Amino acid sequence: MVGTYFSGFGFSNEDWLFAWLLEKGTRYDVAGFSYGATRALEFAYHQVKQGRRVQNLMLIAPCMLAHKSQAFKNLQLKAYQQDPHAYMRAFFEKIGWSALLQQDPSLARFTHLGSLQDLQILLNYAYAPEKLEFLCAKGVRLEVFIGLEDAIMDAQALRSFFKNYGCVWCFKGANHLLL
């Protein structure tokens, strides 16, 4: 299993979902899902800047929303502020998590409300090419995993952006959870 894993927005300890990707990882590998991908990149960048070893950086369904309009971002924040529970229910429905919950309600233990602060970061985080270039120059291998049927991300935009920095794996018929 990877050395350091970062959870997605509204999730905790969901890394088991991606065991098929993470199982061959080492303690020098860093991974993150969705919002966690942003945190994984920042963590890896700071580790390498401090002279610490990072072998692989795995971004699973990285969330990239900074290019969205301010009106879109404001709508998301307002909806969350008005009713965090309803917002999260709609979010989980859109990414395909609700279907898993219907099959096994005990999976709810891997979710939480998230926070307004995390949502603000998620909506405004911009992947910095200079950080990705730095990591590549230092020998960090980047792998990005994208579901082509992702209802919240533009899979082709993700592919186009990340292909310059590493290996991008695109899964036909897969949603944000890569299912």
N, C-alpha and C positions, 0 to 999 in steps of 0.2 A: 504494500500500500504506500501511497505517496507520503512524504514527510510532513507536509503542511497542506491542509485543505480549508478552503473558505466557502461557507454556505451561501446560498442564494437568498434574496430578499424574502422574508417570511418563512424561511426554512431553518432547521438546525439538524445536524447529524444526518443529512440526507445523502451522504457520500455513498452509501450502499447502493443507491440507484445507478451509480456510475462505476460500480466495482469492476465491471468488464473493461473499463478504460484504466482504472487506477490500480488494479491488482498487481501489475508488474512494475509499479513505481518504486522508487528508492527513497531513502530519507533525504536525499538531495533534490527531490522533485517537489514542485509547488503546483497546486491545482485550485481552481475555483469554478463554481457554477453560477452563471448569470451575473447577478450583482457581485457574487463572490469572485468572479473573474477579474473585476476591477481591483478588488482587494488583493488578489493573488499577484496581479501584475505589479502593483505598488510594493507589496512585500518583497517580491523577487528583485525588483529594481533596487530597493534599499539594501537588501542583503548583499547583492553583488557590489554595489557602491562601497559597502563597508568591508569588502574583500572576502566575503563568505561565499561558499560554493552553492550554486544552483545549477543543476544539470538540465532539468526539463521544466518548462512552464506550460501547463495544460489549461487552456481556457475552454470551458464547456458551456456552450450556448451563451457566449459573452453578450451582455446587455450593452447596447450602444444607442443611446437616446439623445445625446447632447445636440444633435442636429435638428431635433424636433422643434417646432415653433414654441414660443413662450406661451402662447394660448393653450397649446396641448399640455405643457408642463403645469400651468396654472390650474387647468381643469383636473389633472391628476391629483395635485396637492389639495385642491378644494374638496374633491370627492373623498379623499382619505380623511381629511379633517372633519368632514361632516359625519362620516360613519365608517371608521376603520374596519369594522367587521364586514360590512357590505362590500367595501372596496376589496378586501382580501378574498372574499368569496368569489367576486367577479374575476379577480386576478387568477385565482386557482382554477376557476372554470376555463378561462381563456388559454392557460398553458397546458391543460390536460390533467391536472392533479385531481380534480373533482372526480373524474372517471376512476382513478385509482382508489380514491376514498370510498366510492360506492362498492367496489370489490372487497375492500378491506378497511373498515372504519378505524381500526387501530392505528393506521398510518397518520392519523391526525396528530399523534405525538411528535411528529417531525416538523410541525408547522407552528408558527406564532404570528402575532400581528405585525411584526416588523416595527419600524418607527418612522415618524415623519422625517427625522433627520436622515435616516438611511434612504428613504424615498427621494429626498432632495438631492442627495449625493448621486443616486442612481440616475436621476433624470438629467443631471448636469455634468456627469463625468465624461471627459473626452480622452480617448486613448491617444497618448502622445507619441507620435512617430519617433521622436528622439529617444524616448525611453525604450521602445522596441528595438531601435537600431543599436542602442548601447548594449542591451542584453544580447542581441545577436553577435555583436562584435566581441563580446566577452565569452562566447561559446555556449550560451544558453540555447537549448533547442526549444522552439515554440511549436506547440501543436494546438490547433483550434478545431473544435468539434461543433458542427452546426446541423440542426434539423431543417431540412428544406421546406417543411410544412409548419414552421414556427409562426404562430399567430401574433406574436408581439414584436418580432424582429424581422428586418429585411435580410433574409439569408444571402441574397446575392450581394448586397452592400457589404455585409460582414466578410464574405468570401473575397470580394475585390480589395477590401482594406487590408485584411490580414495575410493574403497570399504573398505579399512582398516581404514578409518577415518570418515565415515558417510554413509548416505543412498544415493545410486546411482540409479537414475531412467533412464531407457533406453527405448526409444520410437521407436518401429518398424516403418519403412517407413519414419521416420522424418529426415530432413536434418539439417544443422548447425543452422538454424533458428527455429528448432523444429517443422517445418511444414511438 
